[in-house]
Amino acid sequence: MSDISDHLPIFYIVQDRIKISSLPKHFVKTYRDINDDAIASFATTIGNTSWDNVVVPDDASASYSNVIGIFSSVYDKPFPVITKRLKLINNKHKPWITSAILKSV
């Protein structure tokens, strides 16, 4: 009769299975810088904006496009899109972090 035992488990650690050089070294982060001064500037500008040419008779789609166009142009000035390229930390000591995990992060 043979016994199955959990004493002295045997395992093997495989290192260097993931090529560290294949992982991305940078990632790009985009955001809008929204602060109190920008909000005040936006509120002033949107309040002083002329909305007279928004309404197009018998064409709701054109009227909507006009509203979105005016709003977007006013919104983009105080809240510009900022793009930063950030360097990833070296993950040689964490071989389980794959490029898919980094992309998800």
Biopython code that builds the backbone (N, CA, C, O; Angstrom):
import numpy as np
from Bio.PDB.StructureBuilder import StructureBuilder

atoms = [
    (1, "MET", "N", (0.855, -1.167, 0.000)),
    (1, "MET", "CA", (0.000, 0.000, 0.000)),
    (1, "MET", "C", (0.902, 1.232, 0.000)),
    (1, "MET", "O", (1.836, 1.334, 0.796)),
    (2, "SER", "N", (0.617, 2.134, -0.876)),
    (2, "SER", "CA", (1.436, 3.345, -0.945)),
    (2, "SER", "C", (0.667, 4.503, -0.343)),
    (2, "SER", "O", (-0.551, 4.613, -0.478)),
    (3, "ASP", "N", (1.404, 5.345, 0.310)),
    (3, "ASP", "CA", (0.801, 6.522, 0.935)),
    (3, "ASP", "C", (1.130, 7.771, 0.131)),
    (3, "ASP", "O", (2.230, 7.914, -0.403)),
    (4, "ILE", "N", (0.176, 8.653, 0.056)),
    (4, "ILE", "CA", (0.413, 9.959, -0.547)),
    (4, "ILE", "C", (0.640, 10.931, 0.588)),
    (4, "ILE", "O", (-0.148, 10.996, 1.532)),
    (5, "SER", "N", (1.711, 11.678, 0.494)),
    (5, "SER", "CA", (2.059, 12.577, 1.585)),
    (5, "SER", "C", (2.273, 13.986, 1.046)),
    (5, "SER", "O", (2.718, 14.168, -0.087)),
    (6, "ASP", "N", (1.954, 14.965, 1.861)),
    (6, "ASP", "CA", (2.216, 16.352, 1.490)),
    (6, "ASP", "C", (3.501, 16.866, 2.127)),
    (6, "ASP", "O", (3.782, 18.063, 2.087)),
    (7, "HIS", "N", (4.274, 15.966, 2.712)),
    (7, "HIS", "CA", (5.545, 16.353, 3.304)),
    (7, "HIS", "C", (6.565, 16.609, 2.202)),
    (7, "HIS", "O", (6.569, 15.941, 1.169)),
    (8, "LEU", "N", (7.419, 17.582, 2.443)),
    (8, "LEU", "CA", (8.496, 17.924, 1.527)),
    (8, "LEU", "C", (8.004, 18.133, 0.090)),
    (8, "LEU", "O", (8.401, 17.402, -0.818)),
    (9, "PRO", "N", (7.165, 19.103, -0.107)),
    (9, "PRO", "CA", (6.699, 19.349, -1.469)),
    (9, "PRO", "C", (7.860, 19.770, -2.370)),
    (9, "PRO", "O", (8.789, 20.450, -1.935)),
    (10, "ILE", "N", (7.788, 19.368, -3.584)),
    (10, "ILE", "CA", (8.840, 19.657, -4.546)),
    (10, "ILE", "C", (8.291, 20.677, -5.541)),
    (10, "ILE", "O", (7.194, 20.513, -6.077)),
    (11, "PHE", "N", (9.057, 21.711, -5.775)),
    (11, "PHE", "CA", (8.656, 22.712, -6.750)),
    (11, "PHE", "C", (9.898, 23.263, -7.429)),
    (11, "PHE", "O", (11.017, 23.090, -6.947)),
    (12, "TYR", "N", (9.687, 23.918, -8.536)),
    (12, "TYR", "CA", (10.775, 24.453, -9.334)),
    (12, "TYR", "C", (10.416, 25.876, -9.735)),
    (12, "TYR", "O", (9.324, 26.120, -10.249)),
    (13, "ILE", "N", (11.313, 26.801, -9.508)),
    (13, "ILE", "CA", (11.082, 28.198, -9.887)),
    (13, "ILE", "C", (11.783, 28.447, -11.217)),
    (13, "ILE", "O", (12.996, 28.279, -11.340)),
    (14, "VAL", "N", (11.006, 28.845, -12.194)),
    (14, "VAL", "CA", (11.540, 29.136, -13.515)),
    (14, "VAL", "C", (11.749, 30.640, -13.600)),
    (14, "VAL", "O", (10.812, 31.417, -13.419)),
    (15, "GLN", "N", (12.963, 31.037, -13.870)),
    (15, "GLN", "CA", (13.275, 32.460, -13.973)),
    (15, "GLN", "C", (13.561, 32.822, -15.425)),
    (15, "GLN", "O", (13.899, 31.977, -16.253)),
    (16, "ASP", "N", (13.412, 34.107, -15.693)),
    (16, "ASP", "CA", (13.719, 34.665, -17.012)),
    (16, "ASP", "C", (12.863, 34.065, -18.130)),
    (16, "ASP", "O", (13.326, 33.941, -19.263)),
    (17, "ARG", "N", (11.640, 33.699, -17.823)),
    (17, "ARG", "CA", (10.731, 33.237, -18.862)),
    (17, "ARG", "C", (10.164, 34.418, -19.652)),
    (17, "ARG", "O", (9.875, 34.294, -20.842)),
    (18, "ILE", "N", (10.010, 35.548, -18.991)),
    (18, "ILE", "CA", (9.467, 36.741, -19.634)),
    (18, "ILE", "C", (10.637, 37.610, -20.069)),
    (18, "ILE", "O", (11.531, 37.914, -19.279)),
    (19, "LYS", "N", (10.618, 37.997, -21.312)),
    (19, "LYS", "CA", (11.670, 38.877, -21.804)),
    (19, "LYS", "C", (11.371, 40.291, -21.339)),
    (19, "LYS", "O", (10.408, 40.906, -21.798)),
    (20, "ILE", "N", (12.171, 40.799, -20.449)),
    (20, "ILE", "CA", (11.957, 42.138, -19.895)),
    (20, "ILE", "C", (12.070, 43.190, -20.992)),
    (20, "ILE", "O", (11.374, 44.204, -20.952)),
    (21, "SER", "N", (12.927, 42.959, -21.953)),
    (21, "SER", "CA", (13.120, 43.952, -23.010)),
    (21, "SER", "C", (11.882, 44.101, -23.883)),
    (21, "SER", "O", (11.723, 45.122, -24.552)),
    (22, "SER", "N", (10.991, 43.090, -23.890)),
    (22, "SER", "CA", (9.806, 43.183, -24.727)),
    (22, "SER", "C", (8.694, 44.001, -24.068)),
    (22, "SER", "O", (7.722, 44.371, -24.727)),
    (23, "LEU", "N", (8.832, 44.282, -22.784)),
    (23, "LEU", "CA", (7.827, 45.072, -22.095)),
    (23, "LEU", "C", (7.969, 46.548, -22.463)),
    (23, "LEU", "O", (9.082, 47.020, -22.695)),
    (24, "PRO", "N", (6.867, 47.274, -22.520)),
    (24, "PRO", "CA", (6.970, 48.701, -22.853)),
    (24, "PRO", "C", (7.724, 49.464, -21.767)),
    (24, "PRO", "O", (7.589, 49.169, -20.579)),
    (25, "LYS", "N", (8.514, 50.442, -22.184)),
    (25, "LYS", "CA", (9.291, 51.226, -21.237)),
    (25, "LYS", "C", (8.594, 52.541, -20.857)),
    (25, "LYS", "O", (8.955, 53.168, -19.861)),
    (26, "HIS", "N", (7.609, 52.952, -21.639)),
    (26, "HIS", "CA", (6.883, 54.192, -21.395)),
    (26, "HIS", "C", (5.390, 53.969, -21.634)),
    (26, "HIS", "O", (4.995, 53.046, -22.346)),
    (27, "PHE", "N", (4.594, 54.801, -21.046)),
    (27, "PHE", "CA", (3.191, 54.841, -21.400)),
    (27, "PHE", "C", (2.747, 56.290, -21.439)),
    (27, "PHE", "O", (3.365, 57.155, -20.818)),
    (28, "VAL", "N", (1.687, 56.549, -22.160)),
    (28, "VAL", "CA", (1.207, 57.903, -22.376)),
    (28, "VAL", "C", (-0.061, 58.110, -21.555)),
    (28, "VAL", "O", (-0.983, 57.294, -21.583)),
    (29, "LYS", "N", (-0.081, 59.213, -20.832)),
    (29, "LYS", "CA", (-1.243, 59.571, -20.026)),
    (29, "LYS", "C", (-1.769, 60.904, -20.550)),
    (29, "LYS", "O", (-1.015, 61.868, -20.682)),
    (30, "THR", "N", (-3.059, 60.952, -20.845)),
    (30, "THR", "CA", (-3.677, 62.199, -21.274)),
    (30, "THR", "C", (-4.755, 62.586, -20.268)),
    (30, "THR", "O", (-5.488, 61.740, -19.756)),
    (31, "TYR", "N", (-4.830, 63.865, -20.005)),
    (31, "TYR", "CA", (-5.817, 64.365, -19.057)),
    (31, "TYR", "C", (-6.059, 65.844, -19.330)),
    (31, "TYR", "O", (-5.330, 66.471, -20.099)),
    (32, "ARG", "N", (-7.078, 66.388, -18.699)),
    (32, "ARG", "CA", (-7.361, 67.820, -18.778)),
    (32, "ARG", "C", (-7.018, 68.445, -17.430)),
    (32, "ARG", "O", (-7.379, 67.911, -16.381)),
    (33, "ASP", "N", (-6.329, 69.564, -17.465)),
    (33, "ASP", "CA", (-5.964, 70.270, -16.242)),
    (33, "ASP", "C", (-7.139, 71.156, -15.831)),
    (33, "ASP", "O", (-7.350, 72.228, -16.398)),
    (34, "ILE", "N", (-7.894, 70.695, -14.843)),
    (34, "ILE", "CA", (-9.069, 71.430, -14.379)),
    (34, "ILE", "C", (-8.760, 71.978, -12.994)),
    (34, "ILE", "O", (-8.544, 71.220, -12.048)),
    (35, "ASN", "N", (-8.741, 73.296, -12.886)),
    (35, "ASN", "CA", (-8.476, 73.954, -11.603)),
    (35, "ASN", "C", (-9.447, 75.125, -11.443)),
    (35, "ASN", "O", (-10.232, 75.414, -12.347)),
    (36, "ASP", "N", (-9.392, 75.787, -10.306)),
    (36, "ASP", "CA", (-10.349, 76.861, -10.010)),
    (36, "ASP", "C", (-10.253, 78.030, -10.989)),
    (36, "ASP", "O", (-11.272, 78.584, -11.400)),
    (37, "ASP", "N", (-9.025, 78.404, -11.362)),
    (37, "ASP", "CA", (-8.854, 79.515, -12.312)),
    (37, "ASP", "C", (-9.439, 79.171, -13.677)),
    (37, "ASP", "O", (-10.075, 80.009, -14.316)),
    (38, "ALA", "N", (-9.219, 77.931, -14.121)),
    (38, "ALA", "CA", (-9.747, 77.502, -15.418)),
    (38, "ALA", "C", (-11.271, 77.461, -15.394)),
    (38, "ALA", "O", (-11.924, 77.831, -16.370)),
    (39, "ILE", "N", (-11.831, 77.014, -14.280)),
    (39, "ILE", "CA", (-13.298, 76.972, -14.160)),
    (39, "ILE", "C", (-13.885, 78.379, -14.203)),
    (39, "ILE", "O", (-14.905, 78.608, -14.854)),
    (40, "ALA", "N", (-13.248, 79.316, -13.515)),
    (40, "ALA", "CA", (-13.717, 80.706, -13.531)),
    (40, "ALA", "C", (-13.615, 81.298, -14.940)),
    (40, "ALA", "O", (-14.519, 82.001, -15.390)),
    (41, "SER", "N", (-12.516, 81.009, -15.625)),
    (41, "SER", "CA", (-12.337, 81.489, -16.990)),
    (41, "SER", "C", (-13.403, 80.899, -17.921)),
    (41, "SER", "O", (-13.956, 81.605, -18.764)),
    (42, "PHE", "N", (-13.683, 79.621, -17.767)),
    (42, "PHE", "CA", (-14.705, 78.969, -18.582)),
    (42, "PHE", "C", (-16.075, 79.581, -18.315)),
    (42, "PHE", "O", (-16.822, 79.856, -19.253)),
    (43, "ALA", "N", (-16.408, 79.796, -17.056)),
    (43, "ALA", "CA", (-17.719, 80.366, -16.708)),
    (43, "ALA", "C", (-17.887, 81.757, -17.302)),
    (43, "ALA", "O", (-18.960, 82.089, -17.806)),
    (44, "THR", "N", (-16.840, 82.572, -17.248)),
    (44, "THR", "CA", (-16.899, 83.923, -17.819)),
    (44, "THR", "C", (-17.057, 83.860, -19.337)),
    (44, "THR", "O", (-17.886, 84.566, -19.912)),
    (45, "THR", "N", (-16.264, 83.018, -19.972)),
    (45, "THR", "CA", (-16.295, 82.921, -21.439)),
    (45, "THR", "C", (-17.625, 82.375, -21.931)),
    (45, "THR", "O", (-18.179, 82.893, -22.901)),
    (46, "ILE", "N", (-18.149, 81.338, -21.282)),
    (46, "ILE", "CA", (-19.415, 80.756, -21.726)),
    (46, "ILE", "C", (-20.569, 81.728, -21.504)),
    (46, "ILE", "O", (-21.543, 81.722, -22.256)),
    (47, "GLY", "N", (-20.458, 82.566, -20.463)),
    (47, "GLY", "CA", (-21.490, 83.576, -20.207)),
    (47, "GLY", "C", (-21.475, 84.697, -21.224)),
    (47, "GLY", "O", (-22.515, 85.293, -21.505)),
    (48, "ASN", "N", (-20.304, 84.996, -21.783)),
    (48, "ASN", "CA", (-20.172, 86.070, -22.764)),
    (48, "ASN", "C", (-20.296, 85.587, -24.215)),
    (48, "ASN", "O", (-20.187, 86.383, -25.147)),
    (49, "THR", "N", (-20.519, 84.316, -24.397)),
    (49, "THR", "CA", (-20.598, 83.743, -25.738)),
    (49, "THR", "C", (-21.963, 84.027, -26.359)),
    (49, "THR", "O", (-23.000, 83.918, -25.704)),
    (50, "SER", "N", (-21.934, 84.392, -27.634)),
    (50, "SER", "CA", (-23.176, 84.639, -28.372)),
    (50, "SER", "C", (-23.743, 83.314, -28.878)),
    (50, "SER", "O", (-23.045, 82.533, -29.524)),
    (51, "TRP", "N", (-24.999, 83.079, -28.580)),
    (51, "TRP", "CA", (-25.683, 81.861, -28.994)),
    (51, "TRP", "C", (-26.744, 82.156, -30.059)),
    (51, "TRP", "O", (-27.642, 81.347, -30.292)),
    (52, "ASP", "N", (-26.630, 83.315, -30.698)),
    (52, "ASP", "CA", (-27.646, 83.745, -31.663)),
    (52, "ASP", "C", (-27.724, 82.860, -32.904)),
    (52, "ASP", "O", (-28.818, 82.615, -33.411)),
    (53, "ASN", "N", (-26.592, 82.378, -33.400)),
    (53, "ASN", "CA", (-26.607, 81.615, -34.655)),
    (53, "ASN", "C", (-26.746, 80.110, -34.425)),
    (53, "ASN", "O", (-26.452, 79.318, -35.320)),
    (54, "VAL", "N", (-27.189, 79.715, -33.239)),
    (54, "VAL", "CA", (-27.318, 78.290, -32.925)),
    (54, "VAL", "C", (-28.528, 77.681, -33.616)),
    (54, "VAL", "O", (-28.428, 76.589, -34.174)),
    (55, "VAL", "N", (-29.643, 78.346, -33.592)),
    (55, "VAL", "CA", (-30.886, 77.781, -34.106)),
    (55, "VAL", "C", (-30.918, 77.874, -35.628)),
    (55, "VAL", "O", (-30.827, 78.952, -36.215)),
    (56, "VAL", "N", (-31.051, 76.700, -36.242)),
    (56, "VAL", "CA", (-31.223, 76.609, -37.691)),
    (56, "VAL", "C", (-32.646, 76.105, -37.915)),
    (56, "VAL", "O", (-32.974, 74.984, -37.526)),
    (57, "PRO", "N", (-33.504, 76.934, -38.547)),
    (57, "PRO", "CA", (-34.903, 76.507, -38.738)),
    (57, "PRO", "C", (-34.992, 75.193, -39.519)),
    (57, "PRO", "O", (-34.311, 75.010, -40.528)),
    (58, "ASP", "N", (-35.826, 74.299, -39.044)),
    (58, "ASP", "CA", (-36.122, 73.016, -39.696)),
    (58, "ASP", "C", (-34.921, 72.069, -39.780)),
    (58, "ASP", "O", (-34.935, 71.139, -40.586)),
    (59, "ASP", "N", (-33.897, 72.283, -38.974)),
    (59, "ASP", "CA", (-32.742, 71.365, -39.002)),
    (59, "ASP", "C", (-32.161, 71.221, -37.591)),
    (59, "ASP", "O", (-31.236, 71.937, -37.207)),
    (60, "ALA", "N", (-32.720, 70.289, -36.841)),
    (60, "ALA", "CA", (-32.278, 70.075, -35.457)),
    (60, "ALA", "C", (-30.839, 69.578, -35.397)),
    (60, "ALA", "O", (-30.103, 69.911, -34.468)),
    (61, "SER", "N", (-30.444, 68.797, -36.370)),
    (61, "SER", "CA", (-29.079, 68.265, -36.392)),
    (61, "SER", "C", (-28.053, 69.387, -36.546)),
    (61, "SER", "O", (-27.024, 69.382, -35.872)),
    (62, "ALA", "N", (-28.323, 70.333, -37.415)),
    (62, "ALA", "CA", (-27.419, 71.476, -37.598)),
    (62, "ALA", "C", (-27.389, 72.350, -36.351)),
    (62, "ALA", "O", (-26.332, 72.852, -35.969)),
    (63, "SER", "N", (-28.544, 72.533, -35.715)),
    (63, "SER", "CA", (-28.587, 73.312, -34.477)),
    (63, "SER", "C", (-27.750, 72.642, -33.392)),
    (63, "SER", "O", (-26.989, 73.303, -32.685)),
    (64, "TYR", "N", (-27.896, 71.342, -33.268)),
    (64, "TYR", "CA", (-27.104, 70.587, -32.285)),
    (64, "TYR", "C", (-25.611, 70.697, -32.574)),
    (64, "TYR", "O", (-24.812, 70.900, -31.660)),
    (65, "SER", "N", (-25.238, 70.565, -33.832)),
    (65, "SER", "CA", (-23.830, 70.688, -34.224)),
    (65, "SER", "C", (-23.280, 72.069, -33.883)),
    (65, "SER", "O", (-22.133, 72.193, -33.453)),
    (66, "ASN", "N", (-24.094, 73.109, -34.073)),
    (66, "ASN", "CA", (-23.673, 74.466, -33.728)),
    (66, "ASN", "C", (-23.433, 74.611, -32.221)),
    (66, "ASN", "O", (-22.443, 75.210, -31.801)),
    (67, "VAL", "N", (-24.344, 74.061, -31.415)),
    (67, "VAL", "CA", (-24.185, 74.135, -29.957)),
    (67, "VAL", "C", (-22.919, 73.408, -29.531)),
    (67, "VAL", "O", (-22.128, 73.938, -28.751)),
    (68, "ILE", "N", (-22.728, 72.204, -30.036)),
    (68, "ILE", "CA", (-21.539, 71.417, -29.672)),
    (68, "ILE", "C", (-20.266, 72.113, -30.141)),
    (68, "ILE", "O", (-19.269, 72.120, -29.419)),
    (69, "GLY", "N", (-20.281, 72.685, -31.313)),
    (69, "GLY", "CA", (-19.102, 73.391, -31.823)),
    (69, "GLY", "C", (-18.728, 74.584, -30.967)),
    (69, "GLY", "O", (-17.556, 74.778, -30.644)),
    (70, "ILE", "N", (-19.723, 75.388, -30.596)),
    (70, "ILE", "CA", (-19.461, 76.564, -29.752)),
    (70, "ILE", "C", (-18.980, 76.124, -28.377)),
    (70, "ILE", "O", (-17.993, 76.651, -27.863)),
    (71, "PHE", "N", (-19.673, 75.163, -27.782)),
    (71, "PHE", "CA", (-19.298, 74.696, -26.450)),
    (71, "PHE", "C", (-17.894, 74.097, -26.445)),
    (71, "PHE", "O", (-17.105, 74.379, -25.543)),
    (72, "SER", "N", (-17.578, 73.279, -27.438)),
    (72, "SER", "CA", (-16.264, 72.642, -27.506)),
    (72, "SER", "C", (-15.141, 73.662, -27.649)),
    (72, "SER", "O", (-14.099, 73.535, -27.005)),
    (73, "SER", "N", (-15.348, 74.667, -28.484)),
    (73, "SER", "CA", (-14.297, 75.678, -28.665)),
    (73, "SER", "C", (-14.082, 76.484, -27.389)),
    (73, "SER", "O", (-12.953, 76.852, -27.064)),
    (74, "VAL", "N", (-15.166, 76.757, -26.668)),
    (74, "VAL", "CA", (-15.036, 77.491, -25.402)),
    (74, "VAL", "C", (-14.415, 76.596, -24.340)),
    (74, "VAL", "O", (-13.620, 77.074, -23.530)),
    (75, "TYR", "N", (-14.755, 75.312, -24.319)),
    (75, "TYR", "CA", (-14.277, 74.370, -23.305)),
    (75, "TYR", "C", (-12.798, 74.032, -23.484)),
    (75, "TYR", "O", (-12.072, 73.879, -22.502)),
    (76, "ASP", "N", (-12.357, 73.917, -24.723)),
    (76, "ASP", "CA", (-10.979, 73.495, -24.988)),
    (76, "ASP", "C", (-9.931, 74.532, -24.615)),
    (76, "ASP", "O", (-8.783, 74.170, -24.358)),
    (77, "LYS", "N", (-10.290, 75.808, -24.577)),
    (77, "LYS", "CA", (-9.301, 76.841, -24.246)),
    (77, "LYS", "C", (-8.866, 76.802, -22.784)),
    (77, "LYS", "O", (-7.662, 76.741, -22.533)),
    (78, "PRO", "N", (-9.768, 76.832, -21.807)),
    (78, "PRO", "CA", (-9.305, 76.801, -20.412)),
    (78, "PRO", "C", (-8.937, 75.403, -19.921)),
    (78, "PRO", "O", (-8.222, 75.271, -18.928)),
    (79, "PHE", "N", (-9.412, 74.361, -20.601)),
    (79, "PHE", "CA", (-9.140, 72.984, -20.184)),
    (79, "PHE", "C", (-8.444, 72.214, -21.305)),
    (79, "PHE", "O", (-9.038, 71.305, -21.885)),
    (80, "PRO", "N", (-7.204, 72.559, -21.618)),
    (80, "PRO", "CA", (-6.524, 71.877, -22.726)),
    (80, "PRO", "C", (-6.184, 70.432, -22.348)),
    (80, "PRO", "O", (-6.015, 70.096, -21.176)),
    (81, "VAL", "N", (-6.092, 69.599, -23.376)),
    (81, "VAL", "CA", (-5.678, 68.214, -23.167)),
    (81, "VAL", "C", (-4.164, 68.199, -23.013)),
    (81, "VAL", "O", (-3.436, 68.704, -23.867)),
    (82, "ILE", "N", (-3.703, 67.618, -21.921)),
    (82, "ILE", "CA", (-2.269, 67.529, -21.642)),
    (82, "ILE", "C", (-1.858, 66.072, -21.805)),
    (82, "ILE", "O", (-2.502, 65.172, -21.265)),
    (83, "THR", "N", (-0.793, 65.847, -22.545)),
    (83, "THR", "CA", (-0.281, 64.501, -22.769)),
    (83, "THR", "C", (1.083, 64.387, -22.115)),
    (83, "THR", "O", (1.974, 65.199, -22.363)),
    (84, "LYS", "N", (1.239, 63.370, -21.275)),
    (84, "LYS", "CA", (2.520, 63.116, -20.622)),
    (84, "LYS", "C", (2.988, 61.715, -20.963)),
    (84, "LYS", "O", (2.204, 60.767, -21.005)),
    (85, "ARG", "N", (4.274, 61.608, -21.203)),
    (85, "ARG", "CA", (4.882, 60.304, -21.440)),
    (85, "ARG", "C", (5.621, 59.929, -20.160)),
    (85, "ARG", "O", (6.589, 60.585, -19.775)),
    (86, "LEU", "N", (5.157, 58.880, -19.511)),
    (86, "LEU", "CA", (5.706, 58.474, -18.226)),
    (86, "LEU", "C", (6.519, 57.204, -18.380)),
    (86, "LEU", "O", (6.154, 56.300, -19.132)),
    (87, "LYS", "N", (7.621, 57.151, -17.660)),
    (87, "LYS", "CA", (8.508, 55.994, -17.704)),
    (87, "LYS", "C", (8.032, 54.953, -16.700)),
    (87, "LYS", "O", (7.709, 55.270, -15.555)),
    (88, "LEU", "N", (7.998, 53.712, -17.150)),
    (88, "LEU", "CA", (7.616, 52.623, -16.262)),
    (88, "LEU", "C", (8.804, 52.232, -15.391)),
    (88, "LEU", "O", (9.961, 52.391, -15.779)),
    (89, "ILE", "N", (8.494, 51.724, -14.224)),
    (89, "ILE", "CA", (9.569, 51.264, -13.346)),
    (89, "ILE", "C", (10.102, 49.936, -13.865)),
    (89, "ILE", "O", (9.412, 49.221, -14.592)),
    (90, "ASN", "N", (11.305, 49.619, -13.496)),
    (90, "ASN", "CA", (11.940, 48.385, -13.918)),
    (90, "ASN", "C", (11.295, 47.222, -13.161)),
    (90, "ASN", "O", (11.261, 47.220, -11.930)),
    (91, "ASN", "N", (10.792, 46.250, -13.888)),
    (91, "ASN", "CA", (10.087, 45.129, -13.267)),
    (91, "ASN", "C", (10.895, 43.838, -13.298)),
    (91, "ASN", "O", (10.316, 42.752, -13.315)),
    (92, "LYS", "N", (12.228, 43.936, -13.306)),
    (92, "LYS", "CA", (13.038, 42.717, -13.325)),
    (92, "LYS", "C", (12.816, 41.877, -12.076)),
    (92, "LYS", "O", (12.911, 40.651, -12.126)),
    (93, "HIS", "N", (12.525, 42.522, -10.971)),
    (93, "HIS", "CA", (12.310, 41.777, -9.745)),
    (93, "HIS", "C", (10.874, 41.267, -9.624)),
    (93, "HIS", "O", (10.531, 40.630, -8.628)),
    (94, "LYS", "N", (10.037, 41.535, -10.615)),
    (94, "LYS", "CA", (8.647, 41.064, -10.627)),
    (94, "LYS", "C", (8.359, 40.389, -11.970)),
    (94, "LYS", "O", (7.677, 40.969, -12.815)),
    (95, "PRO", "N", (8.860, 39.197, -12.174)),
    (95, "PRO", "CA", (8.704, 38.552, -13.486)),
    (95, "PRO", "C", (7.278, 38.174, -13.828)),
    (95, "PRO", "O", (6.994, 37.865, -14.985)),
    (96, "TRP", "N", (6.376, 38.187, -12.871)),
    (96, "TRP", "CA", (4.982, 37.838, -13.140)),
    (96, "TRP", "C", (4.205, 38.982, -13.776)),
    (96, "TRP", "O", (3.077, 38.779, -14.225)),
    (97, "ILE", "N", (4.786, 40.191, -13.824)),
    (97, "ILE", "CA", (4.100, 41.317, -14.454)),
    (97, "ILE", "C", (4.378, 41.269, -15.950)),
    (97, "ILE", "O", (5.484, 41.554, -16.408)),
    (98, "THR", "N", (3.358, 40.905, -16.683)),
    (98, "THR", "CA", (3.485, 40.780, -18.132)),
    (98, "THR", "C", (3.091, 42.091, -18.810)),
    (98, "THR", "O", (2.612, 43.021, -18.162)),
    (99, "SER", "N", (3.301, 42.147, -20.116)),
    (99, "SER", "CA", (2.909, 43.350, -20.856)),
    (99, "SER", "C", (1.394, 43.541, -20.833)),
    (99, "SER", "O", (0.918, 44.676, -20.871)),
    (100, "ALA", "N", (0.634, 42.454, -20.772)),
    (100, "ALA", "CA", (-0.828, 42.556, -20.703)),
    (100, "ALA", "C", (-1.265, 43.182, -19.374)),
    (100, "ALA", "O", (-2.186, 43.997, -19.330)),
    (101, "ILE", "N", (-0.589, 42.784, -18.297)),
    (101, "ILE", "CA", (-0.905, 43.373, -16.985)),
    (101, "ILE", "C", (-0.539, 44.851, -16.977)),
    (101, "ILE", "O", (-1.307, 45.669, -16.471)),
    (102, "LEU", "N", (0.613, 45.207, -17.523)),
    (102, "LEU", "CA", (1.014, 46.615, -17.591)),
    (102, "LEU", "C", (0.029, 47.436, -18.412)),
    (102, "LEU", "O", (-0.280, 48.576, -18.068)),
    (103, "LYS", "N", (-0.459, 46.849, -19.498)),
    (103, "LYS", "CA", (-1.430, 47.558, -20.327)),
    (103, "LYS", "C", (-2.721, 47.782, -19.551)),
    (103, "LYS", "O", (-3.335, 48.844, -19.655)),
    (104, "SER", "N", (-3.129, 46.790, -18.777)),
    (104, "SER", "CA", (-4.339, 46.921, -17.955)),
    (104, "SER", "C", (-4.176, 47.960, -16.875)),
    (104, "SER", "O", (-5.122, 48.675, -16.546)),
    (105, "VAL", "N", (-2.984, 48.049, -16.318)),
    (105, "VAL", "CA", (-2.719, 49.034, -15.262)),
    (105, "VAL", "C", (-2.787, 50.414, -15.857)),
    (105, "VAL", "O", (-2.595, 51.402, -15.147)),
]
sb = StructureBuilder()
sb.init_structure("model")
sb.init_model(0)
sb.init_chain("A")
sb.init_seg("    ")
for serial, (resi, resn, name, xyz) in enumerate(atoms, 1):
    if name == "N":
        sb.init_residue(resn, " ", resi, " ")
    sb.init_atom(name, np.array(xyz, "f"), 0.0, 1.0, " ", f" {name:<3s}", serial, name[0])
structure = sb.get_structure()
